[in-house]
Amino acid sequence: MAKVLLVEDSPTQAVEITMLLEEGQHQVRHVLDGQLGLDALAIHPVDIVVTDLEMPNLNGLQLVEQMRIDFSHIPAILVTSQGSEALACQALQKGAASYVPKRELRTLLNSTISDVLSVLQSDESYAKLISTLTRNVFEFDMPNDAALISPLIGLLMQVTSGMNVIGGMELVRLGVATEHAVINAMYRGNLELTRDQTPPDHASIHEGATTVDIEERLGMAPYKDRRVTVEATALLDEVRIVVRDQGKGFDTSNLPQAGNPDLLESQGGRGLVLMTSFVDCVEFNEIGNEVTLIKRRRTDD
């Protein structure tokens, strides 16, 4: 359960989204525009902000930009609609933690909140020791087991934060990008499943949700024997994460580009959109079964 600030100028939409959030056991506070949202954040503690984009007084992009200055520890999720794609792309570049198209609110909103908040959780017991690291390298050889994803992300985020390479919302965004890369490697790469054959949200995947197609592939050669390799290198000025599967790969000649508004309302490729928006560099190998995510220390904060 999370404390959610909903920023939405349409009373009708606000009621619908509030009901949906309450179904997810969240506590919801609603305001009508971005300026009221900032006022509420200054008074009421919240865990996450869900915001519309097109609003009077202070729109969603302006809200995200100001939150990055005054409330950098609080993630913001955008609710996008047709006509707001350009604004949403700018907001993703400026610091939003994720986005959900309005037509997919019921299937994706609560799970997206769970995904983002799970990245924020970390154990600080080794914080002092980790702060002395100057270079840290991990290499994981993983089966197609979704239960491993959350602890993997948690460990990588803890080390990255402890080394003071990246912090705040940029760390959350790196965690979200990495999570999408690993899920894509397991389900799209190794098991060769389409989006229609897998649960629509990551939260259910982490909780062990399965389908007939997943169970079939997990027990069938060659899919069941394929592995996911994750190599993570944290230096003092950047983090480099390589995720590689043993599938056939995919055509990398037409990859989504960061800042392309046409992609936000497309039916597929949401993970690729977030990856290209949340890290400084995304590189694929020639056959498309390996992705490298590079996130650099910011010098303007």
C-alpha positions as a printed Julia matrix, in Angstrom:
301×3 Matrix{Float64}:
   0.0     0.0     0.0
   1.32    3.45   -0.94
   0.35    7.03   -0.28
  -0.44    8.41   -3.73
  -0.89   12.02   -4.78
  -3.12   12.11   -7.87
  -2.81   15.28   -9.97
  -5.69   15.39  -12.44
  -7.81   18.34  -13.57
 -10.75   16.28  -14.84
 -13.11   15.38  -11.96
 -14.47   12.41  -13.93
 -11.01   11.02  -14.69
  -9.95   11.69  -11.1
 -12.82    9.58   -9.73
 -12.01    6.71  -12.11
  -8.29    6.74  -11.32
  -8.93    7.09   -7.57
 -11.19    4.04   -7.6
  -8.56    2.09   -9.5
  -5.83    3.09   -7.04
  -8.01    2.22   -4.07
  -8.59   -1.22   -5.6
  -4.82   -1.57   -5.29
  -5.11   -0.72   -1.57
  -3.46    2.69   -2.01
  -4.33    5.84   -0.06
  -5.16    8.62   -2.5
  -5.06   12.4    -2.17
  -6.33   14.32   -5.22
  -5.51   17.83   -6.46
  -6.55   19.59   -9.65
  -3.28   20.91  -11.11
   0.48   20.88  -10.78
   0.76   23.94   -8.56
  -1.69   22.46   -6.09
   0.32   19.28   -6.34
   3.5    21.07   -5.25
   1.58   22.73   -2.42
   0.31   19.31   -1.27
   3.78   17.76   -1.44
   5.1    20.48    0.87
   2.51   19.56    3.52
   1.55   15.91    3.12
   4.06   13.04    2.93
   3.45   10.77   -0.07
   5.24    7.82   -1.63
   4.51    8.53   -5.28
   2.78   11.0    -7.61
   0.48   10.01  -10.48
  -0.05   12.98  -12.77
  -1.89   13.96  -15.9
   0.03   16.07  -18.42
  -2.35   18.66  -19.84
  -3.5    20.84  -16.91
  -4.0    24.54  -16.14
  -1.62   26.63  -13.97
   1.18   24.06  -13.93
   1.16   21.1   -16.31
   2.62   17.64  -15.79
   5.97   18.44  -17.4
   6.42   21.53  -15.23
   5.42   19.53  -12.16
   8.04   16.85  -12.89
  10.71   19.5   -13.45
   9.93   21.23  -10.15
   9.72   17.94   -8.27
  13.23   17.13   -9.45
  14.41   20.27   -7.63
  12.26   20.27   -4.49
  11.12   16.65   -4.07
  13.74   14.57   -5.85
  13.07   11.55   -3.61
   9.45   11.2    -4.77
   8.85    9.4    -8.1
   6.24   10.59  -10.59
   4.28    8.41  -13.01
   2.73   10.04  -16.06
  -0.74    9.26  -17.37
  -0.51    9.78  -21.12
  -3.21   10.2   -23.73
  -3.34   10.81  -27.45
  -2.26   14.38  -28.07
   0.08   14.58  -25.09
   2.89   12.38  -26.44
   5.38   15.21  -27.07
   4.88   16.59  -23.55
   5.21   13.1   -22.07
   8.51   12.48  -23.87
   9.89   15.7   -22.44
   8.71   14.69  -18.95
  10.41   11.29  -19.27
  13.61   13.07  -20.22
  13.25   15.51  -17.31
  12.85   12.93  -14.55
   9.52   11.05  -14.54
   9.85    7.48  -13.29
   7.45    5.81  -15.76
   4.29    6.3   -17.8
   0.99    4.55  -18.37
  -1.25    5.19  -21.41
  -4.82    6.02  -20.33
  -6.23    3.1   -22.26
  -4.07    0.72  -20.17
  -4.68    2.23  -16.73
  -6.61   -0.76  -15.42
  -3.96   -3.29  -16.39
  -0.79   -1.28  -15.8
  -1.21    1.55  -13.27
  -1.04   -0.33   -9.96
   1.67   -2.69  -11.2
   3.73    0.26  -12.43
   3.5     1.82   -8.97
   4.7    -1.47   -7.46
   7.57   -1.67   -9.95
   8.8     1.85   -9.23
   8.47    1.65   -5.45
  10.2    -1.74   -5.3
  13.32   -0.15   -6.81
  13.42    2.33   -3.92
  13.7    -0.37   -1.27
  17.22   -1.18   -0.14
  19.07   -2.49    2.91
  21.47    0.15    4.31
  23.4    -2.22    6.59
  26.44   -2.21    4.29
  26.22    1.46    3.3
  29.44    2.59    5.01
  31.51   -0.24    3.54
  30.06    0.16    0.05
  30.87    3.89    0.09
  34.58    2.98    0.03
  34.34    1.03   -3.23
  35.93    2.54   -6.34
  35.01   -0.26   -8.74
  32.52   -3.06   -8.43
  31.75   -5.8   -10.95
  28.96   -8.39  -10.84
  28.26  -11.2   -13.28
  25.12  -13.31  -12.91
  24.2   -16.45  -14.85
  20.46  -16.81  -14.24
  17.72  -19.27  -15.21
  14.4   -17.95  -16.48
  13.09  -17.35  -12.98
  11.25  -14.04  -12.44
  11.66  -14.38   -8.66
  15.33  -13.45   -9.13
  14.63  -10.08  -10.77
  13.66   -7.98   -7.73
  16.63   -9.06   -5.57
  18.95   -8.55   -8.55
  17.72   -4.98   -9.06
  17.83   -4.32   -5.33
  21.46   -5.44   -5.06
  22.58   -3.41   -8.07
  20.77   -0.3    -6.82
  22.2    -0.68   -3.32
  25.78   -0.85   -4.58
  25.28    1.99   -7.07
  23.73    4.21   -4.41
  26.37    3.31   -1.82
  29.17    4.27   -4.19
  27.45    7.64   -4.77
  27.6     7.18   -8.53
  23.89    7.86   -9.03
  21.19    8.71   -6.54
  17.65    9.93   -6.14
  15.25    9.55   -9.02
  18.01    8.83  -11.54
  18.8     5.67   -9.58
  15.14    4.65   -9.68
  15.02    5.24  -13.43
  18.12    3.06  -13.92
  16.45    0.31  -11.87
  13.29    0.49  -13.97
  15.3     0.33  -17.2
  17.29   -2.68  -15.96
  14.14   -4.49  -14.85
  12.62   -4.12  -18.33
  15.84   -5.36  -19.93
  15.94   -8.52  -17.78
  12.22   -9.31  -18.24
  12.58   -8.87  -21.99
  15.58  -11.21  -21.98
  13.71  -13.94  -20.09
  10.32  -13.79  -21.76
  10.86  -12.28  -25.2
  14.4   -13.58  -25.73
  14.87  -16.97  -24.1
  11.25  -18.18  -24.06
  10.36  -16.4   -27.33
   6.92  -15.39  -26.03
   4.82  -12.55  -27.36
   3.26   -9.91  -25.1
  -0.11  -11.62  -25.52
   1.35  -14.83  -24.04
   2.64  -13.23  -20.82
   1.0   -11.35  -17.91
   0.44   -7.69  -18.82
   2.17   -6.28  -15.75
   5.51   -6.83  -14.04
   4.07   -7.05  -10.53
   2.23  -10.26  -11.37
   5.35  -11.66  -13.03
   7.38  -11.02   -9.86
   4.65  -12.65   -7.79
   4.92  -15.83   -9.8
   1.96  -15.37  -12.13
   2.16  -17.75  -15.04
   0.3   -18.81  -18.16
  -0.06  -22.05  -20.1
   2.41  -20.69  -22.65
   5.01  -19.86  -19.99
   4.71  -23.26  -18.31
   4.97  -25.01  -21.66
   8.14  -23.15  -22.66
   9.76  -23.62  -19.24
   9.5   -27.38  -19.71
  10.4   -27.54  -23.38
  13.78  -27.67  -25.1
  15.57  -25.52  -26.14
  13.77  -22.78  -24.16
  14.05  -24.38  -20.7
  17.85  -24.57  -20.79
  18.52  -21.01  -21.91
  20.11  -18.59  -19.44
  20.23  -14.83  -18.88
  23.62  -13.25  -18.2
  23.74   -9.91  -16.4
  27.07   -8.11  -16.15
  27.11   -4.93  -14.06
  30.1    -2.64  -13.62
  29.88    0.33  -11.26
  32.66    2.9   -11.51
  32.91    6.29   -9.85
  31.6     8.07  -12.94
  29.2     5.59  -14.57
  27.28    2.33  -14.31
  27.31   -0.13  -17.21
  24.82   -3.02  -17.26
  24.9    -5.72  -19.95
  21.93   -8.09  -20.26
  22.28  -11.04  -22.64
  19.91  -13.89  -23.43
  20.38  -17.05  -25.5
  17.43  -16.5   -27.81
  17.44  -15.74  -31.51
  17.55  -11.97  -31.01
  15.49   -9.41  -32.9
  15.83   -6.84  -35.66
  17.66   -3.84  -34.2
  17.54   -1.74  -37.37
  14.44    0.2   -36.25
  14.86    0.83  -32.54
  12.84    3.5   -30.7
  14.7     6.74  -30.2
  14.56    8.68  -26.95
  12.19   11.6   -27.28
  10.07   10.13  -30.09
   6.48   11.0   -29.04
   4.88    8.6   -31.54
   6.02    5.59  -29.51
   4.29    6.38  -26.21
   0.84    5.33  -27.37
   2.03    2.34  -29.42
   0.87   -1.12  -28.39
   4.35   -2.58  -27.95
   7.86   -1.6   -27.05
   7.11    0.21  -23.77
  10.2    -1.29  -22.16
  12.42   -0.05  -24.99
  10.91    3.43  -24.71
  11.69    3.55  -20.99
  15.2     2.2   -21.46
  16.1     4.78  -24.11
  14.56    7.55  -21.98
  16.11    6.59  -18.64
  19.78    5.89  -19.42
  22.4     7.84  -21.34
  23.19    5.13  -23.87
  21.45    1.95  -25.07
  23.45   -0.37  -27.33
  22.43   -3.7   -28.87
  24.69   -6.31  -30.38
  24.27   -7.22  -34.04
  21.75  -10.05  -33.57
  19.74   -8.26  -30.87
  20.1   -10.66  -27.94
  22.35   -8.39  -25.86
  21.67   -4.88  -24.61
  24.09   -2.55  -22.83
  22.7     0.2   -20.6
  25.06    3.03  -19.63
  24.15    5.58  -16.97
  26.66    8.35  -16.19
  27.07   10.44  -13.08
  25.36   13.77  -13.56
  27.59   16.8   -13.29
  24.87   19.49  -13.2
  23.05   18.46   -9.97
